[in-house]
Amino acid sequence: MTHFWITLANLAIFAVVGLIYFIPSYIAARRKHRSATALLAVNVFAGWAVAGWFAVLAWALLGEREDDVALTPNPDPR
């Protein structure tokens, strides 16, 4: 019976870590980030490094959203 609880605890920890790992991608998707797909790819391949995860998080939080770009006036209307 002890193995059952250890396995259950391991699965719960794995699920929580997995959710935390993809927080930057979730934020980018919710903000409709222009580079959400690229951000997801970088999150998958470089997010395992702590510095990579924080870089992707900053990119998700600070990058331009699609609706921000649409509202930017064209400086050279032709």
N, CA, C and O atoms as a CHARMM CRD file, in Angstrom:
* protein
*
  312
    1    1 MET  N      0.81700  -1.19800   0.00000 PROA 1      0.00000
    2    1 MET  CA     0.00000   0.00000   0.00000 PROA 1      0.00000
    3    1 MET  C      0.85800   1.25800   0.00000 PROA 1      0.00000
    4    1 MET  O      0.43100   2.29700  -0.50300 PROA 1      0.00000
    5    2 THR  N      2.04000   1.17800   0.54700 PROA 2      0.00000
    6    2 THR  CA     2.92000   2.33800   0.59800 PROA 2      0.00000
    7    2 THR  C      3.34000   2.77800  -0.79800 PROA 2      0.00000
    8    2 THR  O      3.47200   3.97100  -1.07000 PROA 2      0.00000
    9    3 HSD  N      3.54900   1.79600  -1.68600 PROA 3      0.00000
   10    3 HSD  CA     3.94800   2.12800  -3.04800 PROA 3      0.00000
   11    3 HSD  C      2.87300   2.93300  -3.77800 PROA 3      0.00000
   12    3 HSD  O      3.17700   3.80100  -4.59700 PROA 3      0.00000
   13    4 PHE  N      1.62800   2.63300  -3.47000 PROA 4      0.00000
   14    4 PHE  CA     0.52500   3.36600  -4.08600 PROA 4      0.00000
   15    4 PHE  C      0.60000   4.85300  -3.74100 PROA 4      0.00000
   16    4 PHE  O      0.46300   5.69800  -4.62600 PROA 4      0.00000
   17    5 TRP  N      0.81700   5.18000  -2.46800 PROA 5      0.00000
   18    5 TRP  CA     0.85900   6.57600  -2.04500 PROA 5      0.00000
   19    5 TRP  C      2.09200   7.28600  -2.58100 PROA 5      0.00000
   20    5 TRP  O      2.03200   8.46800  -2.91700 PROA 5      0.00000
   21    6 ILE  N      3.19700   6.58000  -2.66100 PROA 6      0.00000
   22    6 ILE  CA     4.41400   7.17300  -3.23100 PROA 6      0.00000
   23    6 ILE  C      4.19100   7.47600  -4.70800 PROA 6      0.00000
   24    6 ILE  O      4.56200   8.54600  -5.18900 PROA 6      0.00000
   25    7 THR  N      3.58900   6.54100  -5.41900 PROA 7      0.00000
   26    7 THR  CA     3.30000   6.75400  -6.84000 PROA 7      0.00000
   27    7 THR  C      2.31600   7.90400  -7.03000 PROA 7      0.00000
   28    7 THR  O      2.48800   8.73000  -7.92700 PROA 7      0.00000
   29    8 LEU  N      1.30500   7.95600  -6.20400 PROA 8      0.00000
   30    8 LEU  CA     0.32400   9.03500  -6.29000 PROA 8      0.00000
   31    8 LEU  C      0.96400  10.39400  -5.99900 PROA 8      0.00000
   32    8 LEU  O      0.66100  11.37800  -6.67400 PROA 8      0.00000
   33    9 ALA  N      1.83200  10.45100  -5.01400 PROA 9      0.00000
   34    9 ALA  CA     2.53400  11.69200  -4.69400 PROA 9      0.00000
   35    9 ALA  C      3.44700  12.10000  -5.84500 PROA 9      0.00000
   36    9 ALA  O      3.51900  13.28000  -6.18900 PROA 9      0.00000
   37   10 ASN  N      4.13800  11.14500  -6.43800 PROA 10     0.00000
   38   10 ASN  CA     5.01500  11.44400  -7.58200 PROA 10     0.00000
   39   10 ASN  C      4.21500  11.97900  -8.75900 PROA 10     0.00000
   40   10 ASN  O      4.64600  12.92300  -9.42000 PROA 10     0.00000
   41   11 LEU  N      3.06300  11.39300  -9.02700 PROA 11     0.00000
   42   11 LEU  CA     2.21700  11.88000 -10.12000 PROA 11     0.00000
   43   11 LEU  C      1.70600  13.29400  -9.84200 PROA 11     0.00000
   44   11 LEU  O      1.63900  14.11800 -10.75400 PROA 11     0.00000
   45   12 ALA  N      1.35200  13.57400  -8.61200 PROA 12     0.00000
   46   12 ALA  CA     0.87400  14.90900  -8.25800 PROA 12     0.00000
   47   12 ALA  C      1.98900  15.93600  -8.41500 PROA 12     0.00000
   48   12 ALA  O      1.76100  17.02600  -8.93900 PROA 12     0.00000
   49   13 ILE  N      3.17900  15.59600  -7.97100 PROA 13     0.00000
   50   13 ILE  CA     4.32600  16.50100  -8.11600 PROA 13     0.00000
   51   13 ILE  C      4.63800  16.72900  -9.58400 PROA 13     0.00000
   52   13 ILE  O      4.90400  17.85900  -9.99300 PROA 13     0.00000
   53   14 PHE  N      4.60700  15.66700 -10.38200 PROA 14     0.00000
   54   14 PHE  CA     4.86800  15.77900 -11.81800 PROA 14     0.00000
   55   14 PHE  C      3.84100  16.69300 -12.48800 PROA 14     0.00000
   56   14 PHE  O      4.19700  17.50200 -13.34500 PROA 14     0.00000
   57   15 ALA  N      2.56900  16.56800 -12.10100 PROA 15     0.00000
   58   15 ALA  CA     1.52000  17.40800 -12.68200 PROA 15     0.00000
   59   15 ALA  C      1.71600  18.87200 -12.30400 PROA 15     0.00000
   60   15 ALA  O      1.56800  19.75000 -13.15500 PROA 15     0.00000
   61   16 VAL  N      2.04300  19.14800 -11.06000 PROA 16     0.00000
   62   16 VAL  CA     2.24000  20.53300 -10.61300 PROA 16     0.00000
   63   16 VAL  C      3.44600  21.15100 -11.30900 PROA 16     0.00000
   64   16 VAL  O      3.38100  22.29300 -11.76400 PROA 16     0.00000
   65   17 VAL  N      4.53800  20.40900 -11.39400 PROA 17     0.00000
   66   17 VAL  CA     5.73400  20.91600 -12.07300 PROA 17     0.00000
   67   17 VAL  C      5.43500  21.15200 -13.55900 PROA 17     0.00000
   68   17 VAL  O      5.89900  22.13500 -14.13800 PROA 17     0.00000
   69   18 GLY  N      4.66500  20.25400 -14.17100 PROA 18     0.00000
   70   18 GLY  CA     4.28600  20.44200 -15.57600 PROA 18     0.00000
   71   18 GLY  C      3.45100  21.69100 -15.78800 PROA 18     0.00000
   72   18 GLY  O      3.63500  22.40000 -16.77700 PROA 18     0.00000
   73   19 LEU  N      2.54200  21.96500 -14.87700 PROA 19     0.00000
   74   19 LEU  CA     1.73200  23.18700 -14.98500 PROA 19     0.00000
   75   19 LEU  C      2.59500  24.43300 -14.82400 PROA 19     0.00000
   76   19 LEU  O      2.43400  25.40100 -15.56800 PROA 19     0.00000
   77   20 ILE  N      3.49500  24.41500 -13.87100 PROA 20     0.00000
   78   20 ILE  CA     4.38200  25.56100 -13.65300 PROA 20     0.00000
   79   20 ILE  C      5.28100  25.77100 -14.86300 PROA 20     0.00000
   80   20 ILE  O      5.54700  26.90700 -15.25700 PROA 20     0.00000
   81   21 TYR  N      5.74700  24.67700 -15.44800 PROA 21     0.00000
   82   21 TYR  CA     6.66300  24.74200 -16.59000 PROA 21     0.00000
   83   21 TYR  C      6.04700  25.50500 -17.76500 PROA 21     0.00000
   84   21 TYR  O      6.74600  26.23800 -18.46400 PROA 21     0.00000
   85   22 PHE  N      4.75000  25.33400 -17.98200 PROA 22     0.00000
   86   22 PHE  CA     4.10400  25.95000 -19.13700 PROA 22     0.00000
   87   22 PHE  C      3.37000  27.25100 -18.82000 PROA 22     0.00000
   88   22 PHE  O      2.57200  27.71100 -19.63600 PROA 22     0.00000
   89   23 ILE  N      3.61300  27.84300 -17.68000 PROA 23     0.00000
   90   23 ILE  CA     3.00000  29.12800 -17.34100 PROA 23     0.00000
   91   23 ILE  C      3.33300  30.21200 -18.38000 PROA 23     0.00000
   92   23 ILE  O      2.42600  30.94300 -18.77800 PROA 23     0.00000
   93   24 PRO  N      4.58700  30.35300 -18.83700 PROA 24     0.00000
   94   24 PRO  CA     4.85000  31.38800 -19.85400 PROA 24     0.00000
   95   24 PRO  C      4.04200  31.19200 -21.13900 PROA 24     0.00000
   96   24 PRO  O      3.55600  32.16400 -21.71700 PROA 24     0.00000
   97   25 SER  N      3.89700  29.95700 -21.58500 PROA 25     0.00000
   98   25 SER  CA     3.11500  29.69100 -22.79600 PROA 25     0.00000
   99   25 SER  C      1.64300  29.99600 -22.57500 PROA 25     0.00000
  100   25 SER  O      0.97200  30.50700 -23.47200 PROA 25     0.00000
  101   26 TYR  N      1.14000  29.68900 -21.39700 PROA 26     0.00000
  102   26 TYR  CA    -0.25300  29.99400 -21.07300 PROA 26     0.00000
  103   26 TYR  C     -0.48400  31.50900 -21.06400 PROA 26     0.00000
  104   26 TYR  O     -1.48600  31.99100 -21.59300 PROA 26     0.00000
  105   27 ILE  N      0.44100  32.25000 -20.46300 PROA 27     0.00000
  106   27 ILE  CA     0.32500  33.70900 -20.41800 PROA 27     0.00000
  107   27 ILE  C      0.34200  34.27900 -21.83200 PROA 27     0.00000
  108   27 ILE  O     -0.44300  35.16900 -22.15700 PROA 27     0.00000
  109   28 ALA  N      1.23200  33.76600 -22.66500 PROA 28     0.00000
  110   28 ALA  CA     1.31400  34.25200 -24.04200 PROA 28     0.00000
  111   28 ALA  C      0.02300  33.96900 -24.80500 PROA 28     0.00000
  112   28 ALA  O     -0.44700  34.81600 -25.56500 PROA 28     0.00000
  113   29 ALA  N     -0.54100  32.80900 -24.61000 PROA 29     0.00000
  114   29 ALA  CA    -1.78700  32.47100 -25.29500 PROA 29     0.00000
  115   29 ALA  C     -2.94000  33.35700 -24.80800 PROA 29     0.00000
  116   29 ALA  O     -3.74700  33.81900 -25.61400 PROA 29     0.00000
  117   30 ARG  N     -3.01900  33.59200 -23.51100 PROA 30     0.00000
  118   30 ARG  CA    -4.08300  34.44200 -22.96300 PROA 30     0.00000
  119   30 ARG  C     -3.94800  35.88700 -23.41400 PROA 30     0.00000
  120   30 ARG  O     -4.95100  36.56600 -23.63400 PROA 30     0.00000
  121   31 ARG  N     -2.69800  36.36800 -23.55600 PROA 31     0.00000
  122   31 ARG  CA    -2.47500  37.75500 -23.98100 PROA 31     0.00000
  123   31 ARG  C     -2.53800  37.90200 -25.49800 PROA 31     0.00000
  124   31 ARG  O     -2.44000  39.01600 -26.01400 PROA 31     0.00000
  125   32 LYS  N     -2.70100  36.79300 -26.22000 PROA 32     0.00000
  126   32 LYS  CA    -2.68700  36.78200 -27.68600 PROA 32     0.00000
  127   32 LYS  C     -1.38900  37.40300 -28.20100 PROA 32     0.00000
  128   32 LYS  O     -1.38800  38.31300 -29.03000 PROA 32     0.00000
  129   33 HSD  N     -0.29500  36.87700 -27.67700 PROA 33     0.00000
  130   33 HSD  CA     1.04400  37.34200 -28.01600 PROA 33     0.00000
  131   33 HSD  C      1.31000  37.07600 -29.49300 PROA 33     0.00000
  132   33 HSD  O      0.92100  36.03400 -30.02000 PROA 33     0.00000
  133   34 ARG  N      1.97300  38.01700 -30.15800 PROA 34     0.00000
  134   34 ARG  CA     2.26900  37.86800 -31.58400 PROA 34     0.00000
  135   34 ARG  C      3.09400  36.61900 -31.87400 PROA 34     0.00000
  136   34 ARG  O      2.89500  35.97400 -32.90400 PROA 34     0.00000
  137   35 SER  N      4.01000  36.27300 -30.98700 PROA 35     0.00000
  138   35 SER  CA     4.91300  35.14100 -31.20400 PROA 35     0.00000
  139   35 SER  C      4.58800  33.98400 -30.26200 PROA 35     0.00000
  140   35 SER  O      5.49800  33.33900 -29.74000 PROA 35     0.00000
  141   36 ALA  N      3.33400  33.72200 -30.04400 PROA 36     0.00000
  142   36 ALA  CA     2.94000  32.68900 -29.07900 PROA 36     0.00000
  143   36 ALA  C      3.45100  31.31200 -29.48500 PROA 36     0.00000
  144   36 ALA  O      3.84700  30.52700 -28.62300 PROA 36     0.00000
  145   37 THR  N      3.45000  31.00600 -30.77300 PROA 37     0.00000
  146   37 THR  CA     3.92700  29.69500 -31.22100 PROA 37     0.00000
  147   37 THR  C      5.42700  29.56100 -31.01000 PROA 37     0.00000
  148   37 THR  O      5.89500  28.52700 -30.53300 PROA 37     0.00000
  149   38 ALA  N      6.17600  30.58100 -31.35400 PROA 38     0.00000
  150   38 ALA  CA     7.62000  30.55000 -31.13000 PROA 38     0.00000
  151   38 ALA  C      7.93000  30.51200 -29.63800 PROA 38     0.00000
  152   38 ALA  O      8.86700  29.83900 -29.20700 PROA 38     0.00000
  153   39 LEU  N      7.15900  31.21900 -28.87400 PROA 39     0.00000
  154   39 LEU  CA     7.34100  31.22900 -27.43100 PROA 39     0.00000
  155   39 LEU  C      7.10100  29.83800 -26.84500 PROA 39     0.00000
  156   39 LEU  O      7.82500  29.41400 -25.94300 PROA 39     0.00000
  157   40 LEU  N      6.10800  29.13800 -27.34100 PROA 40     0.00000
  158   40 LEU  CA     5.85400  27.77200 -26.89200 PROA 40     0.00000
  159   40 LEU  C      7.02700  26.86200 -27.23600 PROA 40     0.00000
  160   40 LEU  O      7.43700  26.04000 -26.41600 PROA 40     0.00000
  161   41 ALA  N      7.56700  27.00200 -28.43800 PROA 41     0.00000
  162   41 ALA  CA     8.70700  26.16900 -28.84700 PROA 41     0.00000
  163   41 ALA  C      9.92200  26.43000 -27.96100 PROA 41     0.00000
  164   41 ALA  O     10.59700  25.49200 -27.53600 PROA 41     0.00000
  165   42 VAL  N     10.19700  27.68400 -27.68600 PROA 42     0.00000
  166   42 VAL  CA    11.33500  28.00400 -26.81900 PROA 42     0.00000
  167   42 VAL  C     11.06100  27.51200 -25.40500 PROA 42     0.00000
  168   42 VAL  O     11.97500  27.04400 -24.72700 PROA 42     0.00000
  169   43 ASN  N      9.82700  27.61100 -24.95800 PROA 43     0.00000
  170   43 ASN  CA     9.46900  27.11600 -23.63300 PROA 43     0.00000
  171   43 ASN  C      9.71100  25.61100 -23.52200 PROA 43     0.00000
  172   43 ASN  O     10.21000  25.13200 -22.50400 PROA 43     0.00000
  173   44 VAL  N      9.36000  24.87600 -24.56300 PROA 44     0.00000
  174   44 VAL  CA     9.54500  23.42200 -24.53900 PROA 44     0.00000
  175   44 VAL  C     11.02300  23.05800 -24.54300 PROA 44     0.00000
  176   44 VAL  O     11.44500  22.18400 -23.78600 PROA 44     0.00000
  177   45 PHE  N     11.82400  23.72400 -25.39400 PROA 45     0.00000
  178   45 PHE  CA    13.20800  23.30900 -25.57200 PROA 45     0.00000
  179   45 PHE  C     14.20000  23.99300 -24.63700 PROA 45     0.00000
  180   45 PHE  O     15.26100  23.43000 -24.36900 PROA 45     0.00000
  181   46 ALA  N     13.89300  25.17800 -24.13400 PROA 46     0.00000
  182   46 ALA  CA    14.84100  25.88600 -23.25900 PROA 46     0.00000
  183   46 ALA  C     14.27600  26.17500 -21.88200 PROA 46     0.00000
  184   46 ALA  O     14.97900  26.70400 -21.02100 PROA 46     0.00000
  185   47 GLY  N     13.02400  25.83700 -21.66600 PROA 47     0.00000
  186   47 GLY  CA    12.40200  26.13300 -20.38800 PROA 47     0.00000
  187   47 GLY  C     12.91700  25.31300 -19.22900 PROA 47     0.00000
  188   47 GLY  O     12.73200  25.68800 -18.07200 PROA 47     0.00000
  189   48 TRP  N     13.56300  24.19600 -19.52300 PROA 48     0.00000
  190   48 TRP  CA    14.08900  23.34800 -18.45400 PROA 48     0.00000
  191   48 TRP  C     15.21000  24.04500 -17.69700 PROA 48     0.00000
  192   48 TRP  O     15.43000  23.76600 -16.51800 PROA 48     0.00000
  193   49 ALA  N     15.91900  24.94900 -18.36500 PROA 49     0.00000
  194   49 ALA  CA    16.95100  25.73700 -17.68700 PROA 49     0.00000
  195   49 ALA  C     16.23600  26.88700 -16.96900 PROA 49     0.00000
  196   49 ALA  O     15.35600  27.52900 -17.54100 PROA 49     0.00000
  197   50 VAL  N     16.60400  27.13200 -15.75800 PROA 50     0.00000
  198   50 VAL  CA    15.92500  28.17500 -14.97600 PROA 50     0.00000
  199   50 VAL  C     16.01900  29.52700 -15.68000 PROA 50     0.00000
  200   50 VAL  O     15.03300  30.26000 -15.75100 PROA 50     0.00000
  201   51 ALA  N     17.18600  29.85400 -16.19300 PROA 51     0.00000
  202   51 ALA  CA    17.35200  31.12900 -16.90000 PROA 51     0.00000
  203   51 ALA  C     16.48300  31.16800 -18.15900 PROA 51     0.00000
  204   51 ALA  O     15.90300  32.20500 -18.48000 PROA 51     0.00000
  205   52 GLY  N     16.39400  30.04500 -18.86800 PROA 52     0.00000
  206   52 GLY  CA    15.54900  29.97700 -20.06100 PROA 52     0.00000
  207   52 GLY  C     14.08600  30.15900 -19.72600 PROA 52     0.00000
  208   52 GLY  O     13.35600  30.82200 -20.46200 PROA 52     0.00000
  209   53 TRP  N     13.64600  29.57000 -18.60800 PROA 53     0.00000
  210   53 TRP  CA    12.25500  29.70800 -18.19800 PROA 53     0.00000
  211   53 TRP  C     11.93000  31.16000 -17.86600 PROA 53     0.00000
  212   53 TRP  O     10.88600  31.67100 -18.27000 PROA 53     0.00000
  213   54 PHE  N     12.82400  31.82800 -17.13000 PROA 54     0.00000
  214   54 PHE  CA    12.58800  33.23500 -16.78900 PROA 54     0.00000
  215   54 PHE  C     12.64500  34.12900 -18.02600 PROA 54     0.00000
  216   54 PHE  O     11.91400  35.11600 -18.10500 PROA 54     0.00000
  217   55 ALA  N     13.50500  33.79500 -18.99200 PROA 55     0.00000
  218   55 ALA  CA    13.56600  34.57600 -20.23300 PROA 55     0.00000
  219   55 ALA  C     12.27000  34.43900 -21.01600 PROA 55     0.00000
  220   55 ALA  O     11.75500  35.42700 -21.54000 PROA 55     0.00000
  221   56 VAL  N     11.74200  33.23600 -21.09900 PROA 56     0.00000
  222   56 VAL  CA    10.47700  33.01900 -21.80300 PROA 56     0.00000
  223   56 VAL  C      9.32200  33.70500 -21.06500 PROA 56     0.00000
  224   56 VAL  O      8.41700  34.25100 -21.69600 PROA 56     0.00000
  225   57 LEU  N      9.35800  33.67400 -19.74800 PROA 57     0.00000
  226   57 LEU  CA     8.32500  34.36900 -18.96400 PROA 57     0.00000
  227   57 LEU  C      8.36600  35.87200 -19.22900 PROA 57     0.00000
  228   57 LEU  O      7.32300  36.49900 -19.41400 PROA 57     0.00000
  229   58 ALA  N      9.55500  36.44400 -19.24600 PROA 58     0.00000
  230   58 ALA  CA     9.67400  37.87800 -19.53100 PROA 58     0.00000
  231   58 ALA  C      9.20100  38.18800 -20.94300 PROA 58     0.00000
  232   58 ALA  O      8.53200  39.19800 -21.16200 PROA 58     0.00000
  233   59 TRP  N      9.53700  37.34000 -21.89800 PROA 59     0.00000
  234   59 TRP  CA     9.10700  37.52400 -23.28200 PROA 59     0.00000
  235   59 TRP  C      7.57500  37.48400 -23.36300 PROA 59     0.00000
  236   59 TRP  O      6.96700  38.28200 -24.07600 PROA 59     0.00000
  237   60 ALA  N      6.96800  36.56500 -22.64100 PROA 60     0.00000
  238   60 ALA  CA     5.51000  36.44800 -22.65900 PROA 60     0.00000
  239   60 ALA  C      4.84600  37.67500 -22.04300 PROA 60     0.00000
  240   60 ALA  O      3.80600  38.12900 -22.51900 PROA 60     0.00000
  241   61 LEU  N      5.44300  38.20200 -20.99600 PROA 61     0.00000
  242   61 LEU  CA     4.84200  39.34200 -20.30000 PROA 61     0.00000
  243   61 LEU  C      5.10300  40.67500 -20.99400 PROA 61     0.00000
  244   61 LEU  O      4.26500  41.57600 -20.93800 PROA 61     0.00000
  245   62 LEU  N      6.25000  40.80900 -21.64600 PROA 62     0.00000
  246   62 LEU  CA     6.64400  42.10400 -22.19000 PROA 62     0.00000
  247   62 LEU  C      6.45000  42.24000 -23.69300 PROA 62     0.00000
  248   62 LEU  O      6.53900  43.35000 -24.21700 PROA 62     0.00000
  249   63 GLY  N      6.19200  41.16200 -24.39300 PROA 63     0.00000
  250   63 GLY  CA     6.05600  41.21900 -25.84100 PROA 63     0.00000
  251   63 GLY  C      4.77400  41.89200 -26.28500 PROA 63     0.00000
  252   63 GLY  O      3.85100  42.09200 -25.49500 PROA 63     0.00000
  253   64 GLU  N      4.73200  42.23900 -27.56000 PROA 64     0.00000
  254   64 GLU  CA     3.55200  42.90000 -28.11400 PROA 64     0.00000
  255   64 GLU  C      2.42900  41.90500 -28.31600 PROA 64     0.00000
  256   64 GLU  O      2.65000  40.75900 -28.70800 PROA 64     0.00000
  257   65 ARG  N      1.23800  42.35800 -28.04400 PROA 65     0.00000
  258   65 ARG  CA     0.05600  41.55000 -28.28900 PROA 65     0.00000
  259   65 ARG  C     -0.44600  41.84100 -29.69100 PROA 65     0.00000
  260   65 ARG  O     -0.12700  42.88400 -30.26100 PROA 65     0.00000
  261   66 GLU  N     -1.23400  40.92000 -30.25500 PROA 66     0.00000
  262   66 GLU  CA    -1.76000  41.11200 -31.60600 PROA 66     0.00000
  263   66 GLU  C     -2.64900  42.33300 -31.69800 PROA 66     0.00000
  264   66 GLU  O     -2.58900  43.05800 -32.69100 PROA 66     0.00000
  265   67 ASP  N     -3.47400  42.58300 -30.69100 PROA 67     0.00000
  266   67 ASP  CA    -4.35800  43.74300 -30.75400 PROA 67     0.00000
  267   67 ASP  C     -3.59500  45.04600 -30.55900 PROA 67     0.00000
  268   67 ASP  O     -4.05600  46.08800 -31.02800 PROA 67     0.00000
  269   68 ASP  N     -2.43800  45.03100 -29.88000 PROA 68     0.00000
  270   68 ASP  CA    -1.60800  46.22700 -29.77200 PROA 68     0.00000
  271   68 ASP  C     -1.05200  46.62200 -31.13100 PROA 68     0.00000
  272   68 ASP  O     -0.98800  47.80500 -31.46400 PROA 68     0.00000
  273   69 VAL  N     -0.65500  45.64000 -31.90200 PROA 69     0.00000
  274   69 VAL  CA    -0.08800  45.90100 -33.22000 PROA 69     0.00000
  275   69 VAL  C     -1.15900  46.42900 -34.15100 PROA 69     0.00000
  276   69 VAL  O     -0.88800  47.31300 -34.96400 PROA 69     0.00000
  277   70 ALA  N     -2.36000  45.91100 -34.05100 PROA 70     0.00000
  278   70 ALA  CA    -3.45500  46.34600 -34.91800 PROA 70     0.00000
  279   70 ALA  C     -3.84400  47.78700 -34.64900 PROA 70     0.00000
  280   70 ALA  O     -4.32100  48.47000 -35.55500 PROA 70     0.00000
  281   71 LEU  N     -3.65400  48.26800 -33.42500 PROA 71     0.00000
  282   71 LEU  CA    -4.04300  49.62700 -33.07900 PROA 71     0.00000
  283   71 LEU  C     -2.94900  50.65800 -33.34500 PROA 71     0.00000
  284   71 LEU  O     -3.18700  51.86100 -33.23900 PROA 71     0.00000
  285   72 THR  N     -1.75700  50.19100 -33.68900 PROA 72     0.00000
  286   72 THR  CA    -0.65000  51.10100 -33.95900 PROA 72     0.00000
  287   72 THR  C     -0.89600  51.79000 -35.29700 PROA 72     0.00000
  288   72 THR  O     -1.07600  51.11200 -36.30800 PROA 72     0.00000
  289   73 PRO  N     -0.90700  53.12300 -35.32700 PROA 73     0.00000
  290   73 PRO  CA    -1.13700  53.80900 -36.60900 PROA 73     0.00000
  291   73 PRO  C      0.04400  53.63500 -37.54500 PROA 73     0.00000
  292   73 PRO  O      1.19200  53.51600 -37.11400 PROA 73     0.00000
  293   74 ASN  N     -0.25600  53.62200 -38.80900 PROA 74     0.00000
  294   74 ASN  CA     0.76500  53.47300 -39.83800 PROA 74     0.00000
  295   74 ASN  C      1.46900  54.83000 -39.99000 PROA 74     0.00000
  296   74 ASN  O      0.81300  55.81900 -40.31600 PROA 74     0.00000
  297   75 PRO  N      2.79200  54.89800 -39.75900 PROA 75     0.00000
  298   75 PRO  CA     3.47500  56.18600 -39.83800 PROA 75     0.00000
  299   75 PRO  C      3.62600  56.71100 -41.25800 PROA 75     0.00000
  300   75 PRO  O      3.86000  57.90400 -41.45100 PROA 75     0.00000
  301   76 ASP  N      3.49600  55.83700 -42.26100 PROA 76     0.00000
  302   76 ASP  CA     3.67400  56.25800 -43.64000 PROA 76     0.00000
  303   76 ASP  C      2.48900  55.77400 -44.47900 PROA 76     0.00000
  304   76 ASP  O      2.60100  54.78500 -45.20400 PROA 76     0.00000
  305   77 PRO  N      1.34800  56.47600 -44.37600 PROA 77     0.00000
  306   77 PRO  CA     0.16900  56.01500 -45.15500 PROA 77     0.00000
  307   77 PRO  C      0.34100  56.33400 -46.62600 PROA 77     0.00000
  308   77 PRO  O      0.48300  57.49800 -46.99900 PROA 77     0.00000
  309   78 ARG  N      0.32900  55.33700 -47.43800 PROA 78     0.00000
  310   78 ARG  CA     0.46200  55.53000 -48.89800 PROA 78     0.00000
  311   78 ARG  C     -0.73900  55.01100 -49.60300 PROA 78     0.00000
  312   78 ARG  O     -0.81400  55.08300 -50.83000 PROA 78     0.00000
